[in-house]
């Protein structure tokens, strides 16, 4: 249900707009209660491919010139679509669960991953 409603939210220009859009979408579709009771790591493993792919495609996270990608890159130094969606999705989960999320720490783990792969 939430997949088909993704296009109901505006394409974000910033990380906060992306997070807020997903939180509003989850609220509007009644999915927020499901998210609130899940373990964040397990939920991310579940949504990375299906819903995460839809988010990456709809938000244009594969395009470095995308405003939200540029915002994330300027703030955290990552620009890969999977990395950007990871920050967005985990930030949204934390907001829905009323917890904090360490964007800097997560971005650092992504950069370390790419360094091991000998990529930027």
Secondary structure by P-SEA (a helix, b strand, c coil): ccccccccccccccaaaaaaaaaaaaaaacaaaaaaaccaaaaaaacccaaaaaaaaaacccccccaaaaaaaaccccccaaaaaaaaaaaaaaaaacccccaaaaaaaaaaaaaaaccc
